[in-house]
Amino acid sequence: FLQSGKAPVKDMFTDLKDGRKLLDLLEGLTGKPLPKERGSTRVHALNNVNRVLQVLHQNNVELVNIGGTDIVDGNHKLTLGLLWSIILHWQVKDVMKNIMSDLQQTNSEKILLSWVRQSTRPYSQVNVLNFTTSWADGLAFNAVIHRHKPELFSWDKVTKMSAVERLENAFNIAKNHLGIEKLLDPEDVAVQLPDKKSIIMYLTSLFEVLPKQVTMEDIREVETLPRRYKQECEDGEFSVQQTVALEEDQDSSRAETPSTVTEVDMDLDSYQVALEEVLTWLLSAEDAFREQEEISGDVEEVKEQFSTHEGFMMELTAHQSSVGNVLQAGNQLVAQGNLSPEEEFEIQEQMLLLNSRWEELRVESMDRQSRLHDMLMELQKQQLQQLSDWLTVTEERIQKMESQLLGEDLESLQKQLEEHKSLQSDLEAEQVKVNSLTHMVVIVDESSGESATAILEEQLQRLGERWTAVCRWTEDRRVKLQEIQLLWQELLEEQCLLKAWLTEKEEALSKVQTSNFKDQTDLSVNVRKLAILKEDMGMKRQTLDQLNELGQDVAQILGNGKASSKIDQDQEELTQRWDSLVQKLEDYSNQV
């Protein structure tokens, strides 16, 4: 409205009721003039709003259960729903339409989440699973900006801030350096369940101005996220936030799963309701546990399985108090002595069944976690050994290449270049495995302690130094070989040109007459020819000198005796031809 010079909206629900502001908005978005009815009656308002809905339908904007009367009557929920549909279509999807087309994807949220996860992957404190709870502590917003603009602020300082301070930092940086308005207030985001649509709208603004690189691999990773945890987070049923789990006050701040059982005024009905709630959850948890796939033999799949199961274990921990409350309530009912023998027996059986099922699920889950841990550590150990073996073979290969003299001729040098390209290809193929090692999962338990981490870090450092040395040598040698190849090609080309030029001048000199002139004019013509040849020779002398210098440079870089001798021989032949031509020219001139 400001860009088009029209009055801004002051009250969203009142100002939009007659449809005229909505039509103004759609005019700006579609670029087409839309007629409006200026009357103030309800009929005029309905006609305007219906035209709005018609335009939205023509532009393939999805609307569900929103009618003209809902907007005219000022229905808050449906008015906000209408505006969100407009935002989603013209801001969110419009910003992403190119990448959606390239990846052949129709779900903009999936692409946005893939981009966010890809952007925040280097930050160990950040694990974005959704558009709500994952953003409450402010780390994710800062990580997205810092990944693409690290020069704007210090990540270490951000990690020491409170959630509100982090959010304030991210929003201020985005406004001052990226031109993104502060659409969100930190206090509204630093809550248990931030508003999903607001987060998406703000992230879309970041997506629009920051580098976008989303691959199908990133999309598939999002598709394999543990959906039930993400969905429960979205619905607000419980809050499991891996990033917050790293903060010192995590244990005290985690909300326990609410239970309808209390220790005061315990009655059978309350107990039965709570028991039913816990058993319903326990049944779904048992199903979810059994649906988990067999432990894979692929390290990346095991990492994913370990992360998924870790979330499952966090869910068990969050519900542990609920199970305990029900068992405590059952014991309390029995202790009160107000139950019939049948009721008491039934409660005893129920508690026994609940406890045994809970213990069985807990023990099996811990066993799976232990097996996942062992498999993951073993596979990662194999990865490290495979990389070490590969580096040993490659280092021997490099040592052999270093011991060889550079090519005797340009053809031999070309073969060495091809051999080097083969090494580069092998290096690029191994890079994928090295990248996997940058996301190693290390679990420190009581048996291994911190020494396991220190040993692994030392091993990774050694391998990293060896890998870096191999990469640096390969790049330096590539540059050197290409430089020599270019210089040698230039030398040979210039030699060919000079040989052709000398041949041309030798032929020209052979046609100069030195005696038996017909008259003075004939003599003058030959004198002029000799003068032109002398002038050409004088101008070309610099080329010969430059060619000699170039030959010396190539021979020095090559360090190959045979190649150097051949270059010197070619240069000597050219110099002799040059000197011979100069001498002939001098003799001819004296004769004339």
KOLKENU-647101 format. One line per 3 residues: their letters; for each residue x, y, z of C-alpha. Coordinates in steps of 0.02 Angstrom, whole numbers, plus 50000, padded with zeros to 5 digits. Each point is the difference from the previous one (the first is absolute). Layout:
! residues N
a> X/Y/Z  ...
! end
This chain:
! residues 592
flq> 50000/50000/50000  50143/50119/50040  50084/49966/49832
sgk> 49839/50037/49906  49964/50157/50103  49841/49930/50076
apv> 49944/50018/50180  50070/49862/50113  49893/49873/50090
kdm> 49969/50053/50181  49881/49863/50059  50019/49839/49903
ftd> 49827/49929/50036  49904/50163/49978  50093/50074/49851
lkd> 49989/49839/49897  49815/49969/50027  49938/50097/49848
grk> 50124/49913/49882  50071/50160/49926  50167/49990/50090
lld> 50015/49817/49950  49970/50046/49818  50133/50138/50015
lle> 50119/49868/50068  49963/49879/49857  50021/50140/49873
glt> 50178/50026/50063  50037/49813/50001  49924/49956/49831
gkp> 50041/50163/49911  49824/50007/49930  49865/50133/50035
lpk> 49854/49929/50097  49833/50097/50003  49923/50033/50171
erg> 49826/50043/50057  50006/50161/50101  49835/49982/50090
str> 49994/49977/50189  49863/49869/50011  50028/49818/50045
vha> 49957/49951/49821  50143/50108/49932  50119/49925/50127
lnn> 49948/49822/49955  50022/50035/49815  50176/50068/50029
vnr> 50051/49854/50110  49927/49874/49878  50103/50082/49863
vlq> 50153/49978/50111  49962/49814/50020  49973/49986/49812
vlh> 50170/50081/49962  50085/49885/50126  49918/49849/49919
qnn> 50058/50058/49827  50179/50011/50069  49990/49823/50072
vel> 50003/50058/50181  49933/49860/50109  49860/50052/50119
vni> 49912/49879/50116  49829/50042/50076  50019/50189/49980
ggt> 49847/50091/49933  49960/50182/49964  49887/50017/50152
div> 50143/49944/50115  50108/50146/49948  49857/50127/49998
dgn> 49948/49944/50175  50180/50026/50060  50034/49819/50048
hkl> 50175/50013/50074  50057/49822/49968  49941/49990/49820
tlg> 50062/50176/49959  50173/49951/50062  49985/49837/49902
llw> 49961/50098/49841  50151/50115/50026  50113/49851/50034
sii> 49944/49918/49838  50045/50161/49907  50170/50009/50088
lhw> 50034/49817/49966  49962/50018/49814  50080/50167/49959
qvk> 50143/50006/50124  50047/49825/50052  49965/49904/49839
dvm> 50049/50144/49886  50170/50013/50082  50025/49813/49982
kni> 49918/49969/49831  50165/49982/49905  50078/49876/50120
msd> 49833/49907/50015  49998/49984/49811  50182/49943/49992
lqq> 49974/49866/50133  49826/49955/49937  49929/50028/50175
tns> 49831/50073/50047  50022/50011/50189  50079/50169/50040
eki> 50014/49960/50186  50104/49846/49963  50120/50101/49892
lls> 50013/50137/50132  50036/49874/50138  50129/49913/49888
wvr> 50086/50166/49968  50002/50042/50186  50071/49830/50048
qst> 50131/50010/49864  50049/50176/50057  50012/49955/50185
rpy> 50085/49831/49980  50174/50062/50055  49929/50063/50165
sqv> 49997/49857/50125  49884/50094/50121  49864/50016/49866
nvl> 49883/49863/49941  49847/50071/49911  49856/49876/49994
nft> 49851/50116/49973  49941/50180/49984  49951/50020/50182
tsw> 50099/49936/50149  50166/49989/49906  50005/50192/49989
adg> 49955/50047/50179  50179/50013/50067  50059/50116/49858
laf> 50151/49894/49951  49925/49942/49835  49965/50178/49936
nav> 50179/50052/50041  50073/49841/49922  49908/50029/49834
ihr> 50068/50178/49988  50175/49957/50065  50020/49856/49875
hkp> 49982/50119/49853  50064/50162/50082  50129/49946/50132
elf> 50084/50169/49998  49847/50087/50076  50015/49930/50177
swd> 50089/49875/50114  49915/49831/50020  50087/49968/50166
kvt> 49924/50158/50074  49826/49951/49940  50009/49830/50087
kms> 50028/50088/50167  49846/50113/49982  49825/49966/50066
ave> 49863/49947/49878  49925/50175/49988  50173/50079/49974
rle> 50039/49876/49861  49836/50037/49913  50027/50188/50018
naf> 50176/49980/49927  49938/49899/49850  49856/50119/49961
nia> 50110/50155/50015  50137/49925/49889  49868/49951/49870
knh> 49924/50175/50002  50164/50099/49996  50099/49893/49878
lgi> 49873/49900/49899  49857/50127/49991  49872/49884/50082
ekl> 49872/50087/50109  49978/49940/50181  49841/49904/49966
ldp> 50018/49905/50165  50024/50054/50180  50126/49896/50100
edv> 49876/49984/50144  49872/49918/49883  50126/49872/49936
avq> 50085/49956/50165  49849/49900/50058  49960/49815/50015
lpd> 49910/49994/49831  50037/50146/49880  49876/50037/49861
kks> 50042/49891/49850  49934/50118/49865  50098/50149/50069
iim> 50161/49898/50002  49972/49941/49820  49964/50178/49941
ylt> 50160/50067/50079  50107/49854/49937  49934/50030/49825
slf> 50069/50178/50009  50170/49928/50049  49988/49869/49861
evl> 49969/50138/49874  50160/50098/50038  50122/49862/50051
pkq> 50084/49871/49887  49884/49856/49955  50069/49827/49975
vtm> 49880/49856/50028  50029/49827/49929  49890/49846/49987
edi> 50112/49923/50135  49947/50141/50118  49817/49971/49954
rev> 50014/49813/50034  50080/50036/50168  49848/50105/50051
etl> 49883/49864/49938  50084/49875/50115  49989/50108/50157
prr> 49908/49916/50144  49826/50060/49956  49912/49963/50163
ykq> 50118/50109/50101  49986/50139/49874  49811/49986/49993
ece> 49981/49997/50188  50109/50153/50013  49892/50087/49871
dge> 49841/49954/50095  50073/50057/50166  49973/49831/50084
fsv> 50175/50002/50072  50162/50093/49975  50159/49907/49960
qqt> 50134/50119/49940  50173/49932/49971  50081/50170/49991
val> 49930/50053/50168  50060/49835/50073  50178/50067/49992
eed> 49963/50144/50119  50040/49985/50183  49823/50024/50062
qds> 49928/49863/49888  49963/49877/50140  49906/50127/50104
sra> 49904/50081/49857  49934/49845/49909  49813/49988/50023
etp> 49940/49831/50059  49854/49919/49912  49842/50058/50090
stv> 49901/49869/50093  49824/50008/50066  50053/49899/50153
tev> 50035/50097/50161  50045/49940/50172  49856/50094/50080
dmd> 49823/49930/50001  50046/49849/49895  49848/49910/49928
lds> 49977/49850/49887  49932/50100/49852  50151/50117/49995
yqv> 50115/49850/50010  49911/49911/49857  50008/50157/49889
ale> 50186/50022/50033  50033/49814/49973  49909/50005/49834
evl> 50102/50152/49944  50165/49917/50045  49953/49832/49921
twl> 49945/50088/49840  50168/50088/49990  50094/49841/50047
lsa> 49914/49902/49862  50047/50130/49869  50179/50003/50068
eda> 50012/49810/49989  49935/50006/49821  50123/50137/49956
fre> 50144/49901/50076  49956/49843/49902  49983/50100/49839
qee> 50183/50052/50011  50103/49915/49865  50135/49873/50031
isg> 50168/50079/50038  50083/50038/49833  50178/49966/49946
dve> 50017/50170/49917  50079/50132/50109  49889/50145/49941
evk> 49842/49897/50025  50058/49947/50174  50030/50183/50044
eqf> 49822/50038/49949  49934/49849/50097  50100/50052/50154
sth> 49930/50178/49991  49822/49935/49979  50018/49880/50145
egf> 50076/50137/50107  49841/50100/49974  49899/49847/50047
mme> 50101/49981/50161  49967/50183/50041  49815/49967/49979
lta> 50011/49854/50122  50088/50112/50126  49866/50134/49979
hqs> 49862/49871/50038  50090/49911/50142  49920/50109/50133
svg> 49825/49964/49931  50028/49812/50018  50067/50027/50175
nvl> 49851/50110/50047  49876/49866/49945  50091/49863/50098
qag> 50009/50113/50152  49815/50041/49984  49956/49814/49990
nql> 50100/49963/50157  49918/50147/50086  49826/49935/49956
vaq> 50043/49828/50067  50073/50074/50158  49843/50103/50034
gnl> 49904/49836/50025  49840/50063/49921  49998/49876/49856
spe> 49908/49835/49983  50109/49843/49986  49959/49990/49814
eef> 50048/50183/49970  50161/49981/50100  50047/49842/49903
eiq> 49963/50087/49834  50109/50150/50047  50142/49885/50056
eqm> 49991/49909/49832  49994/50165/49905  50153/50068/50091
lll> 50094/49838/49974  49961/50002/49813  50043/50185/49982
nsr> 50164/49982/50093  50054/49844/49904  49957/50079/49830
wee> 50089/50161/50047  50155/49908/50061  50003/49889/49846
lrv> 49989/50150/49883  50132/50097/50099  50122/49853/50005
esm> 49976/49959/49815  50023/50183/49955  50160/50013/50100
drq> 50062/49839/49920  49965/50069/49826  50087/50162/50045
srl> 50152/49901/50059  50003/49895/49841  49980/50154/49891
hdm> 50143/50081/50095  50114/49849/49978  49958/49983/49815
lme> 50024/50185/49969  50168/50006/50088  50058/49843/49908
lqk> 49948/50068/49830  50082/50167/50035  50157/49910/50058
qql> 49999/49905/49834  49978/50166/49909  50152/50071/50085
qql> 50104/49845/49962  49945/50000/49818  50049/50182/49984
sdw> 50168/49966/50083  50033/49854/49881  49949/50106/49850
ltv> 50114/50141/50056  50146/49877/50020  49976/49934/49821
tee> 49980/50177/49933  50154/50065/50092  50103/49858/49922
riq> 49925/50043/49832  50050/50183/50023  50175/49951/50055
kme> 50020/49900/49840  49935/50144/49894  50120/50120/50087
sql> 50148/49889/49962  49964/50004/49813  50079/50135/49893
lge> 49882/50112/49903  49969/49951/49819  50140/49996/49871
dle> 49881/50075/49872  49828/50078/49996  49916/49833/49965
slq> 50079/49921/50155  49947/50150/50103  49822/49979/49937
kql> 50001/49819/50061  50057/50059/50171  49857/50125/50001
eeh> 49876/49861/49963  50074/49896/50140  49981/50149/50117
ksl> 49819/50023/49948  49970/49820/50048  50069/50038/50174
qsd> 49887/50152/50011  49848/49895/49954  50042/49875/50136
lea> 50019/50144/50122  49829/50071/49955  49919/49829/50020
eqv> 50079/49981/50173  49941/50175/50047  49823/49932/50023
kvn> 50061/49880/50134  50103/50136/50082  49847/50112/50008
slt> 49909/49861/50092  50136/50001/50133  49964/50184/50036
hmv> 49831/49945/50071  50066/49862/50111  49891/49954/50148
viv> 50096/49976/50163  49910/49933/50153  50092/50022/50164
des> 49940/49877/50132  50062/49948/50171  50104/49857/49931
sge> 50094/50102/49870  50007/50170/50082  50078/50155/49924
sat> 50158/49906/49951  49904/49919/49856  49959/50170/49930
ail> 50179/50060/50019  50069/49846/49911  49875/50018/49859
eeq> 50036/50186/49981  50187/49964/49992  49971/49865/49869
lqr> 49889/50116/49897  50129/50139/50013  50139/49887/49935
lge> 49892/49940/49856  49948/50180/49964  50181/50056/49990
rwt> 50043/49857/49882  49846/50035/49893  50044/50186/49992
avc> 50179/49961/49949  49941/49884/49859  49875/50130/49938
rwt> 50129/50140/50006  50132/49899/49908  49874/49947/49867
edr> 49944/50179/49970  50179/50069/49997  50055/49866/49877
rvk> 49848/50030/49889  50042/50186/49992  50183/49962/49962
lqe> 49962/49873/49862  49874/50115/49917  50121/50147/50011
iql> 50140/49898/49919  49882/49935/49866  49944/50175/49953
lwq> 50179/50068/49997  50063/49853/49898  49857/50016/49875
ell> 50035/50186/49986  50186/49964/49972  49966/49874/49861
eeq> 49873/50113/49916  50118/50149/50005  50143/49892/49933
cll> 49891/49945/49853  49952/50180/49962  50182/50057/50005
kaw> 50055/49855/49888  49866/50048/49873  50054/50182/50010
lte> 50183/49955/49973  49955/49891/49850  49903/50145/49926
kee> 50146/50122/50023  50127/49874/49933  49896/49984/49842
als> 49983/50188/49987  50188/50023/50016  50035/49868/49868
kvq> 49899/50104/49876  50107/50156/50026  50114/50038/49849
tsn> 50182/50041/50045  50074/50029/49825  49964/50028/49814
fkd> 49879/50143/50032  49912/50070/49847  50005/50180/50056
qtd> 49997/50114/50153  49816/49964/50032  50030/49813/50006
lsv> 50140/50028/50124  49889/50110/50110  49863/49869/50007
nvr> 50120/49868/50070  50074/50125/50122  49825/50033/50063
kla> 49966/49813/50021  50157/49979/50105  49952/50150/50107
ilk> 49827/49928/50034  50075/49831/50048  50122/50085/50119
edm> 49857/50098/50080  49896/49839/50021  50148/49909/50078
gmk> 50027/50142/50123  49818/49996/50054  49998/49810/50016
rqt> 50158/49990/50105  49900/50027/50161  49891/49849/49958
ldq> 50153/49888/49989  50064/50063/50168  49830/49973/50082
lne> 49991/49826/49927  50171/49957/50073  49942/50062/50172
lgq> 49839/49899/49987  50098/49844/49954  50113/50023/50151
dva> 49848/50021/50114  49918/49841/49936  50162/49900/50015
qil> 50028/50064/50178  49822/49956/50057  50007/49828/49918
gng> 50163/49949/50083  50015/49860/49871  50171/49984/49919
kas> 49939/49924/49836  49859/50126/49981  50117/50144/50039
ski> 50127/49938/49871  49864/49988/49867  49939/50177/50038
dqd> 50179/50066/49996  50032/49910/49835  49843/50075/49920
qee> 50047/50173/50062  50179/49978/49935  49935/49952/49827
ltq> 49892/50156/49994  50145/50109/50058  50115/49926/49866
rwd> 49871/50030/49864  49979/50177/50064  50189/50033/50001
slv> 50018/49924/49827  49862/50112/49932  50080/50154/50080
qkl> 50169/49956/49923  49925/49972/49828  49908/50164/50010
edy> 50161/50089/50045  50094/49916/49855  49863/50043/49875
snq> 49997/50180/50059  50189/50017/49980  49991/49926/49824
v> 49862/50119/49948
! end
